[in-house]
Amino acid sequence: MALSNAMQIGRSGLMASQAALEVTGNNLANMATPGYHRQSVHLASAGVQDIGAGVMVGRGVKIDAVQRIVDEALATRLRQGESEQAGTLARKGVLDQIEAIYNELSDNDLSTHLNAFFNAWSELSNRPEDLSLRSLVVAEGEKLAQYVQRLDHELSELRLQTDGNIEQGARRVDDLLNQLAVVNKQIVEAESGRGTAHNLRDDRDRLLGELSKLIDISTVEQSNGAVDVFVGSTPVLLNGTNRGVELRRETVDGELKVTLNVKADGTQLNPTAGRLGALIQARVNDIDAAIEQLDAFAAQLIFQVNRIHSQGQGMEGYASLTAEHAVKDADAPLNSPEAGLPFEPGHGSFHLHVTQKSTGHRQTVQVPLDLDGLGADTSLNDLAAAIDAVDDISATVRPDGRLSIEAAGGDFAISFDEDSSGILAALGLGAYFTGSGSRDIAVDGAVRSNVRLLAAGQDHIAGDNRNALAMDSLRDEPVSTLNGMSLTQAWRRHVEDIAVALGQTNQKLESDTIVLDNLKAQREAYSGVNVDEEAINLMAFQRAFQGNARFLSVVDEMLQTLLAMV
């Protein structure tokens, strides 16, 4: 065997040991670097040579590969785990804020104001003509209405804040996709027949990890080393090109809807996890639902209180009334969509009373409402004509679609009772509350300015308290439109539903965190840098380097001996 071959063997050993030491040192240097994957040197024999008579001698060692230690299946599961945890955490944040807005179980919550309102009616039933107690009923009603409006405002503000977070998340997703497109290109260029670009792949994995926290993704690696990114089955990064992600706003039935779409073709994305996906779902399923529940509750509070109040009498009657709610078409049946009333009246009738104050004479007229869907049903114009036909009062439909009733002169007063149709509450005649929901609920201005109009009695009996008792009983009265629950029960159920949803989310967050921690531990065990293991490798490669250096020293001595013999 020629000494030149021996020199080459020693040289290959030195170079392989040096490279292995560099890889080990790089691992140790990056042991605290986020997203770094351990690298491993693979050595292989450099082959053999025939030195005669079939005797083969090795040519030394070569570096076969420097491998990046990564489990792609584990990496995919880890990204899914990060998406789940980030999404659950985002929904928890929304539910926490809704619960904080409601502030139930405190001294300043809707349940407290609702009970105070009904308690004021209960106290009024003891002394129906006490003006101070009447003022208390009005004051508690104003507090209740203002608190409902405040809840609606704060929930709407939470929705706006969530929209801002969604928009910010969409911009970040688009930015990350742009960065991924650039890294994809760099990887393709770096790996084209020249090994593996470890650091670039680590960078790409970090970007994919950050992206998965925002939106649930899946990836497919192409033969050239680039990856395509999908949300569901829709590609958002394809063939090295970012197709773009954007937030779109659209007003539907007066409500602002937000969707996540692909810029390239407008395809709507429906993420199910990640912070962005969770916020989009929470906006609809939690915030919008809470606003709708509050609005439905306020609408029933308005209607049910007005239903009772409009059929009672105060210490004096009305000289004139104008309906709170207008119709869109005065010729349309009052219970039709074309009429557009916020509350739907039914088939029935009510009693209209016209009392002459100077004599005490009272004229009572039954006003029918034909709303059975058979033949010509009653319109607002029909109702105005029927009321206008009663002596000593006049009724007209104003240009804005509201019914106006006025007594003749100052000696007549108007009152109602026995309304089986609900038309008085539907129109807002003789009402306690104005408005149609949580945004505009308020105490009627006429009652607020003259508490003598507060309807505490029935049958026009001075000092009667039956209407005040009926109002107090409303707190526990089943309401068919609230699934048979009372007003207090319906609100309590809604608050309980939020608490249950928050409890389930907390449990899911705990479970997601355990799963994610286990996945991270598996990744660290497989791809992370183990100091003890690297120290062993360091000593092994150091000894190999020293051995090869000693081998070269021996070969050099042999070569010097040969040269001295010449």
C-alpha positions as CSV (number, residue, x, y, z in Angstrom):
1,M,0.0,0.0,0.0
2,A,1.4,3.4,-1.0
3,L,2.1,5.9,1.7
4,S,0.1,8.4,-0.3
5,N,-3.0,6.3,0.2
6,A,-2.3,6.2,3.9
7,M,-2.0,10.0,3.9
8,Q,-5.4,10.2,2.2
9,I,-7.0,7.9,4.7
10,G,-5.6,10.1,7.6
11,R,-6.7,13.2,5.8
12,S,-10.3,11.9,5.3
13,G,-10.5,11.0,9.0
14,L,-9.3,14.5,10.0
15,M,-11.9,16.2,7.7
16,A,-14.7,13.9,8.8
17,S,-13.9,14.4,12.5
18,Q,-13.6,18.1,12.0
19,A,-17.0,18.3,10.3
20,A,-18.6,16.1,12.9
21,L,-17.2,18.4,15.6
22,E,-18.6,21.4,13.8
23,V,-22.0,19.9,13.6
24,T,-21.9,19.0,17.3
25,G,-20.7,22.5,18.2
26,N,-23.6,23.9,16.1
27,N,-26.1,21.8,18.0
28,L,-24.7,22.9,21.3
29,A,-24.7,26.6,20.2
30,N,-28.4,26.3,19.2
31,M,-29.6,24.3,22.1
32,A,-31.8,27.3,23.3
33,T,-32.7,28.5,19.8
34,P,-36.6,28.3,19.3
35,G,-37.5,26.0,16.4
36,Y,-34.0,24.5,16.0
37,H,-33.8,20.9,14.9
38,R,-30.8,18.8,15.9
39,Q,-28.5,17.8,13.1
40,S,-26.6,14.5,12.8
41,V,-23.5,13.6,10.8
42,H,-23.7,10.3,8.9
43,L,-20.3,8.9,8.0
44,A,-19.6,6.2,5.5
45,S,-16.6,4.2,4.2
46,A,-14.9,5.9,1.3
47,G,-14.6,2.5,-0.5
48,V,-11.6,0.1,-1.0
49,Q,-8.7,-0.4,-3.3
50,D,-7.1,-3.7,-4.6
51,I,-3.5,-3.8,-3.5
52,G,-2.9,-7.1,-5.2
53,A,-3.8,-10.8,-5.0
54,G,-7.3,-9.9,-4.2
55,V,-6.4,-8.0,-1.0
56,M,-8.7,-5.0,-0.5
57,V,-7.7,-2.0,1.7
58,G,-10.0,0.8,2.6
59,R,-9.7,4.3,1.3
60,G,-10.8,6.1,4.5
61,V,-14.0,7.8,5.5
62,K,-16.4,10.3,3.9
63,I,-19.3,12.4,5.1
64,D,-22.4,10.8,3.6
65,A,-24.8,13.4,4.9
66,V,-25.6,15.9,7.6
67,Q,-29.2,15.1,8.4
68,R,-31.8,17.4,10.1
69,I,-33.6,15.3,12.7
70,V,-37.3,15.9,12.2
71,D,-40.4,13.8,12.4
72,E,-42.8,15.4,9.8
73,A,-45.9,13.5,11.2
74,L,-45.1,14.8,14.7
75,A,-44.5,18.3,13.3
76,T,-48.0,18.2,11.7
77,R,-49.6,17.0,14.9
78,L,-47.8,19.7,16.8
79,R,-49.1,22.4,14.5
80,Q,-52.6,21.0,14.9
81,G,-52.2,21.1,18.7
82,E,-51.0,24.7,18.6
83,S,-54.0,25.6,16.4
84,E,-56.4,24.0,18.9
85,Q,-54.9,25.6,21.9
86,A,-54.7,29.1,20.4
87,G,-58.3,28.8,19.2
88,T,-59.6,27.7,22.6
89,L,-57.6,30.4,24.3
90,A,-59.1,33.0,22.0
91,R,-62.7,31.8,22.6
92,K,-62.0,31.8,26.3
93,G,-61.0,35.4,26.1
94,V,-64.3,36.3,24.4
95,L,-66.4,34.4,26.9
96,D,-64.5,36.0,29.8
97,Q,-65.3,39.4,28.4
98,I,-69.0,38.6,28.0
99,E,-69.1,37.3,31.5
100,A,-67.4,40.5,32.8
101,I,-69.9,42.6,30.9
102,Y,-72.9,40.8,32.4
103,N,-71.3,41.1,35.9
104,E,-73.9,38.8,37.3
105,L,-73.9,37.8,41.0
106,S,-73.0,41.3,41.9
107,D,-75.0,44.3,43.2
108,N,-75.0,45.9,39.7
109,D,-76.3,43.4,37.2
110,L,-79.4,43.0,35.1
111,S,-81.0,40.5,37.5
112,T,-80.7,43.0,40.3
113,H,-82.2,45.8,38.3
114,L,-85.0,43.6,37.1
115,N,-85.9,42.6,40.6
116,A,-85.8,46.2,41.8
117,F,-88.2,47.1,39.0
118,F,-90.7,44.5,39.9
119,N,-90.3,45.2,43.6
120,A,-91.1,48.9,43.0
121,W,-94.5,47.7,41.4
122,S,-95.0,45.5,44.5
123,E,-94.5,48.5,46.8
124,L,-96.8,50.6,44.7
125,S,-99.6,48.0,45.0
126,N,-99.7,48.8,48.8
127,R,-100.3,52.5,48.2
128,P,-101.4,52.9,44.5
129,E,-102.0,56.7,44.7
130,D,-98.7,57.5,46.4
131,L,-96.9,59.8,44.0
132,S,-93.5,59.1,45.5
133,L,-93.9,55.3,45.0
134,R,-95.1,56.1,41.4
135,S,-91.9,58.1,40.9
136,L,-89.9,55.1,42.3
137,V,-91.5,52.8,39.6
138,V,-90.5,55.3,36.9
139,A,-87.0,55.6,38.3
140,E,-86.4,51.9,38.6
141,G,-87.7,51.5,35.0
142,E,-85.3,54.1,33.8
143,K,-82.4,52.3,35.6
144,L,-83.4,49.0,34.1
145,A,-83.7,50.4,30.6
146,Q,-80.4,52.3,30.8
147,Y,-78.6,49.1,32.1
148,V,-80.0,47.1,29.2
149,Q,-78.8,49.7,26.7
150,R,-75.4,49.7,28.4
151,L,-75.2,45.9,28.0
152,D,-76.1,46.2,24.3
153,H,-73.5,49.0,23.8
154,E,-70.7,47.0,25.6
155,L,-71.5,43.8,23.7
156,S,-71.5,45.8,20.4
157,E,-68.1,47.3,21.4
158,L,-66.8,43.8,22.1
159,R,-67.9,42.8,18.6
160,L,-66.1,45.8,17.1
161,Q,-63.0,45.0,19.1
162,T,-63.2,41.4,17.9
163,D,-63.6,42.6,14.3
164,G,-60.4,44.6,14.8
165,N,-58.6,41.5,16.1
166,I,-59.8,39.4,13.2
167,E,-58.7,42.1,10.7
168,Q,-55.2,42.3,12.4
169,G,-55.0,38.5,12.3
170,A,-55.9,38.3,8.6
171,R,-53.2,40.8,7.8
172,R,-50.7,38.7,9.8
173,V,-51.7,35.6,8.0
174,D,-51.2,37.3,4.6
175,D,-47.8,38.5,5.8
176,L,-46.7,35.1,7.0
177,L,-47.8,33.6,3.6
178,N,-45.6,36.1,1.9
179,Q,-42.7,35.2,4.1
180,L,-43.3,31.5,3.4
181,A,-43.3,32.1,-0.3
182,V,-39.9,33.8,-0.1
183,V,-38.4,31.0,2.1
184,N,-39.9,28.4,-0.3
185,K,-38.0,30.0,-3.1
186,Q,-34.8,30.2,-1.1
187,I,-35.1,26.5,-0.2
188,V,-35.6,25.4,-3.8
189,E,-32.6,27.4,-4.9
190,A,-30.4,26.2,-2.1
191,E,-31.3,22.5,-2.3
192,S,-31.1,22.2,-6.1
193,G,-28.7,19.2,-6.2
194,R,-26.7,20.5,-3.3
195,G,-28.1,18.8,-0.1
196,T,-30.5,20.1,2.4
197,A,-30.9,23.8,3.6
198,H,-31.3,23.0,7.3
199,N,-31.5,26.6,8.6
200,L,-34.0,27.6,5.9
201,R,-36.2,24.6,6.7
202,D,-36.1,25.5,10.4
203,D,-37.1,29.1,9.5
204,R,-40.0,27.7,7.4
205,D,-41.2,25.4,10.2
206,R,-41.2,28.4,12.6
207,L,-43.3,30.4,10.1
208,L,-45.7,27.4,9.7
209,G,-45.9,27.1,13.5
210,E,-46.8,30.8,13.9
211,L,-49.3,30.5,11.0
212,S,-51.0,27.5,12.6
213,K,-51.6,29.5,15.8
214,L,-53.6,31.9,13.8
215,I,-55.4,29.5,11.5
216,D,-55.6,25.7,11.1
217,I,-53.6,24.6,8.1
218,S,-52.3,21.5,6.3
219,T,-49.2,21.3,4.2
220,V,-48.0,19.2,1.2
221,E,-44.3,19.2,0.3
222,Q,-43.4,19.1,-3.3
223,S,-40.5,17.2,-4.9
224,N,-38.4,20.4,-5.2
225,G,-38.6,21.0,-1.5
226,A,-41.3,23.8,-1.5
227,V,-44.5,23.4,0.5
228,D,-48.1,24.2,-0.4
229,V,-50.4,25.4,2.4
230,F,-54.1,24.7,2.6
231,V,-57.0,25.9,4.8
232,G,-59.4,23.0,4.6
233,S,-59.2,22.1,0.9
234,T,-58.5,25.6,-0.3
235,P,-54.9,26.4,-1.2
236,V,-53.6,29.7,0.1
237,L,-49.9,29.1,-0.9
238,L,-49.6,27.2,-4.1
239,N,-46.6,26.5,-6.4
240,G,-44.6,29.1,-4.5
241,T,-47.2,31.9,-4.9
242,N,-49.2,33.5,-2.1
243,R,-52.8,33.6,-3.2
244,G,-53.5,36.1,-0.4
245,V,-55.9,36.2,2.5
246,E,-58.2,39.2,3.3
247,L,-61.1,40.1,5.6
248,R,-64.3,41.1,3.8
249,R,-67.2,43.0,5.4
250,E,-70.8,42.8,4.2
251,T,-74.0,44.2,5.7
252,V,-76.8,41.6,5.7
253,D,-80.3,42.6,7.1
254,G,-78.7,45.6,8.8
255,E,-76.0,43.5,10.5
256,L,-72.3,43.6,9.7
257,K,-70.9,40.2,8.7
258,V,-67.2,39.4,8.3
259,T,-65.7,36.6,6.3
260,L,-62.2,35.5,5.5
261,N,-61.5,35.1,1.8
262,V,-58.8,34.3,-0.7
263,K,-57.6,37.4,-2.5
264,A,-57.0,35.6,-5.8
265,D,-60.5,34.3,-6.4
266,G,-62.7,35.4,-3.5
267,T,-63.1,31.8,-2.1
268,Q,-64.5,32.0,1.4
269,L,-62.3,30.3,4.0
270,N,-63.9,28.5,6.9
271,P,-61.2,28.0,9.5
272,T,-62.2,25.8,12.5
273,A,-59.2,26.4,14.8
274,G,-56.4,28.8,15.5
275,R,-56.9,32.3,17.0
276,L,-58.3,33.7,13.8
277,G,-60.7,30.8,13.2
278,A,-61.9,30.9,16.8
279,L,-62.5,34.6,16.8
280,I,-64.6,34.4,13.6
281,Q,-66.7,31.6,15.2
282,A,-66.9,33.3,18.6
283,R,-68.1,36.5,16.9
284,V,-71.1,34.6,15.5
285,N,-71.7,31.9,18.1
286,D,-71.0,33.9,21.2
287,I,-71.0,37.7,20.7
288,D,-73.8,37.9,18.1
289,A,-75.8,35.2,19.9
290,A,-75.4,37.2,23.2
291,I,-76.6,40.4,21.5
292,E,-79.5,38.6,20.0
293,Q,-80.5,37.0,23.3
294,L,-80.3,40.4,25.1
295,D,-82.4,42.0,22.3
296,A,-85.0,39.2,22.4
297,F,-85.1,39.5,26.2
298,A,-85.5,43.3,26.0
299,A,-88.2,43.0,23.3
300,Q,-90.3,40.7,25.5
301,L,-89.7,42.9,28.5
302,I,-91.1,45.8,26.5
303,F,-94.0,43.9,25.1
304,Q,-95.1,42.1,28.2
305,V,-94.9,45.2,30.5
306,N,-96.7,47.3,27.9
307,R,-99.3,44.5,27.4
308,I,-100.3,44.9,31.1
309,H,-99.8,48.7,31.4
310,S,-101.9,49.5,28.3
311,Q,-104.9,47.7,29.8
312,G,-104.8,49.4,33.2
313,Q,-105.6,52.9,34.3
314,G,-103.7,55.6,36.1
315,M,-105.0,58.4,38.3
316,E,-106.0,60.2,35.1
317,G,-106.5,59.3,31.5
318,Y,-104.8,60.4,28.3
319,A,-105.8,63.6,26.5
320,S,-104.0,62.3,23.4
321,L,-101.8,59.4,22.3
322,T,-99.5,58.7,19.5
323,A,-98.3,55.2,18.8
324,E,-94.7,54.5,19.4
325,H,-94.3,52.1,16.5
326,A,-95.1,52.9,12.9
327,V,-96.3,50.7,10.1
328,K,-94.6,50.5,6.7
329,D,-97.9,50.1,4.8
330,A,-101.1,51.4,6.5
331,D,-103.3,49.3,4.2
332,A,-101.5,46.0,5.0
333,P,-102.9,43.6,7.7
334,L,-101.5,44.6,11.0
335,N,-99.9,41.2,11.6
336,S,-98.3,41.0,8.2
337,P,-94.6,41.5,7.3
338,E,-95.8,44.4,5.0
339,A,-97.0,46.3,8.1
340,G,-93.6,45.8,9.7
341,L,-94.5,46.1,13.4
342,P,-91.8,44.9,15.8
343,F,-94.4,43.0,17.8
344,E,-97.1,40.9,16.1
345,P,-100.7,41.5,17.2
346,G,-103.4,38.7,17.0
347,H,-107.1,38.2,16.3
348,G,-109.2,39.8,19.0
349,S,-110.5,43.1,20.3
350,F,-110.0,45.8,23.0
351,H,-112.1,48.2,24.9
352,L,-111.8,51.9,24.3
353,H,-113.1,54.2,27.0
354,V,-113.8,57.9,26.6
355,T,-114.5,59.6,30.0
356,Q,-116.0,63.1,30.4
357,K,-114.1,64.4,33.4
358,S,-116.6,67.1,34.4
359,T,-119.5,64.6,34.6
360,G,-117.8,61.3,35.1
361,H,-119.8,59.8,32.2
362,R,-117.8,57.1,30.5
363,Q,-118.5,55.7,26.9
364,T,-117.1,52.2,26.3
365,V,-116.6,50.9,22.8
366,Q,-115.3,47.4,21.8
367,V,-112.9,47.8,18.9
368,P,-112.5,44.5,17.0
369,L,-109.4,43.3,15.1
370,D,-109.9,40.8,12.4
371,L,-106.5,39.2,12.0
372,D,-107.5,35.5,11.4
373,G,-106.1,35.5,7.8
374,L,-109.6,34.9,6.3
375,G,-110.9,37.7,4.1
376,A,-109.9,41.3,4.5
377,D,-107.9,41.6,7.7
378,T,-107.7,44.8,9.7
379,S,-105.1,47.4,8.6
380,L,-104.0,50.5,10.5
381,N,-106.2,52.6,8.3
382,D,-109.2,50.3,9.2
383,L,-108.3,50.6,12.9
384,A,-108.0,54.4,12.7
385,A,-111.4,54.6,11.0
386,A,-113.0,52.4,13.7
387,I,-111.6,54.6,16.5
388,D,-112.4,57.8,14.7
389,A,-116.1,56.7,14.6
390,V,-116.3,56.9,18.4
391,D,-117.8,60.1,19.7
392,D,-115.6,62.8,21.3
393,I,-112.3,61.5,19.9
394,S,-110.5,61.5,16.6
395,A,-108.0,59.1,15.1
396,T,-105.7,59.6,12.1
397,V,-102.7,57.8,10.6
398,R,-99.8,60.2,10.5
399,P,-97.5,60.5,7.4
400,D,-94.8,58.6,9.3
401,G,-97.1,55.6,9.7
402,R,-98.0,56.1,13.3
403,L,-101.6,56.1,14.7
404,S,-102.6,59.3,16.6
405,I,-105.7,59.5,18.9
406,E,-106.9,62.7,20.4
407,A,-109.8,63.5,22.7
408,A,-112.1,66.4,21.8
409,G,-111.3,69.4,24.0
410,G,-109.8,69.2,27.5
411,D,-112.8,67.6,29.2
412,F,-112.4,64.1,27.8
413,A,-109.8,61.4,28.7
414,I,-108.9,58.2,26.9
415,S,-108.2,54.8,28.4
416,F,-108.2,51.1,27.4
417,D,-108.6,47.6,28.8
418,E,-109.4,44.0,27.9
419,D,-107.0,43.9,24.9
420,S,-107.1,40.2,23.8
421,S,-105.3,41.1,20.5
422,G,-102.1,42.7,21.9
423,I,-102.5,45.5,19.4
424,L,-102.1,48.2,22.1
425,A,-98.7,46.9,23.1
426,A,-97.7,46.2,19.5
427,L,-98.4,49.8,18.5
428,G,-97.1,51.2,21.8
429,L,-100.4,52.9,22.9
430,G,-100.7,53.6,26.6
431,A,-97.2,52.1,27.0
432,Y,-94.7,52.1,29.9
433,F,-91.7,51.3,27.8
434,T,-90.8,52.7,24.4
435,G,-88.5,51.1,21.8
436,S,-88.4,47.6,20.4
437,G,-85.2,46.0,21.8
438,S,-82.1,46.4,23.8
439,R,-80.7,49.4,21.8
440,D,-83.6,51.7,22.3
441,I,-85.6,50.6,25.3
442,A,-86.7,53.6,27.5
443,V,-89.5,54.7,29.8
444,D,-92.3,56.4,27.9
445,G,-92.0,60.2,28.0
446,A,-95.6,60.8,28.9
447,V,-95.3,58.5,32.0
448,R,-91.9,60.0,32.9
449,S,-93.3,63.5,32.9
450,N,-96.6,62.7,34.6
451,V,-96.5,59.8,37.0
452,R,-100.3,60.1,37.5
453,L,-100.6,58.3,34.1
454,L,-98.8,55.2,35.6
455,A,-101.4,52.4,35.2
456,A,-101.6,50.8,38.7
457,G,-105.3,50.0,38.7
458,Q,-108.1,48.4,36.7
459,D,-111.8,49.0,36.0
460,H,-111.3,52.8,36.6
461,I,-111.6,52.3,40.4
462,A,-109.8,54.9,42.4
463,G,-107.1,53.4,44.6
464,D,-107.3,50.0,42.8
465,N,-104.0,48.0,42.8
466,R,-104.7,45.1,40.5
467,N,-102.6,46.3,37.6
468,A,-99.6,46.9,39.9
469,L,-100.1,43.3,41.3
470,A,-100.3,42.0,37.7
471,M,-97.0,43.8,36.9
472,D,-95.3,42.3,40.0
473,S,-96.5,38.8,39.0
474,L,-94.9,39.3,35.6
475,R,-91.5,38.5,37.0
476,D,-92.6,34.8,37.4
477,E,-95.2,34.6,34.6
478,P,-94.4,32.1,31.9
479,V,-94.0,33.7,28.4
480,S,-94.7,31.5,25.4
481,T,-92.2,33.3,23.2
482,L,-89.5,32.6,25.8
483,N,-90.2,28.8,25.6
484,G,-92.5,28.9,28.6
485,M,-90.0,30.6,30.9
486,S,-90.6,33.9,32.7
487,L,-88.5,37.0,32.1
488,T,-86.3,36.3,35.1
489,Q,-85.9,32.7,34.2
490,A,-85.0,33.4,30.6
491,W,-82.3,35.8,31.6
492,R,-81.0,33.5,34.2
493,R,-80.9,30.6,31.7
494,H,-78.9,32.8,29.2
495,V,-76.4,33.7,31.9
496,E,-76.1,30.0,32.9
497,D,-75.5,29.1,29.2
498,I,-72.6,31.6,29.1
499,A,-71.1,30.1,32.3
500,V,-71.5,26.6,31.0
501,A,-69.8,27.5,27.7
502,L,-67.0,29.2,29.6
503,G,-66.5,26.2,31.9
504,Q,-66.4,23.8,28.9
505,T,-63.9,26.1,27.2
506,N,-61.7,26.1,30.3
507,Q,-61.8,22.3,30.4
508,K,-60.9,22.2,26.7
509,L,-58.0,24.6,27.2
510,E,-56.6,22.5,30.0
511,S,-56.9,19.4,27.8
512,D,-55.4,21.2,24.8
513,T,-52.5,22.4,26.9
514,I,-51.7,18.9,28.2
515,V,-51.8,17.5,24.6
516,L,-49.6,20.3,23.3
517,D,-47.1,19.9,26.2
518,N,-46.8,16.2,25.4
519,L,-46.3,16.9,21.7
520,K,-43.6,19.4,22.5
521,A,-41.9,17.0,24.9
522,Q,-41.9,14.3,22.1
523,R,-40.5,16.9,19.6
524,E,-37.7,17.8,22.1
525,A,-36.9,14.2,22.8
526,Y,-36.7,13.5,19.0
527,S,-35.4,16.7,17.5
528,G,-34.1,18.7,20.4
529,V,-30.5,19.1,21.5
530,N,-29.5,16.8,24.4
531,V,-26.5,18.2,26.2
532,D,-25.3,14.8,27.5
533,E,-25.6,13.1,24.2
534,E,-23.8,16.0,22.4
535,A,-21.0,15.9,25.0
536,I,-20.5,12.2,24.3
537,N,-20.4,12.9,20.6
538,L,-18.0,15.7,21.2
539,M,-15.6,13.4,23.1
540,A,-15.9,10.7,20.5
541,F,-15.2,12.9,17.5
542,Q,-12.3,14.6,19.5
543,R,-10.8,11.2,20.1
544,A,-11.3,10.3,16.4
545,F,-9.6,13.6,15.4
546,Q,-6.7,12.9,17.7
547,G,-6.4,9.3,16.5
548,N,-6.3,10.4,12.8
549,A,-3.7,13.1,13.7
550,R,-1.5,10.4,15.4
551,F,-2.0,8.2,12.4
552,L,-0.8,10.9,10.1
553,S,2.2,11.6,12.4
554,V,3.2,7.9,12.1
555,V,2.8,7.9,8.3
556,D,5.0,11.1,8.2
557,E,7.7,9.3,10.3
558,M,7.6,6.4,7.8
559,L,7.9,8.7,4.9
560,Q,10.9,10.5,6.5
561,T,12.6,7.1,7.1
562,L,12.1,6.2,3.4
563,L,13.5,9.5,2.3
564,A,16.5,9.1,4.5
565,M,17.3,5.7,2.9
566,V,17.4,7.2,-0.6
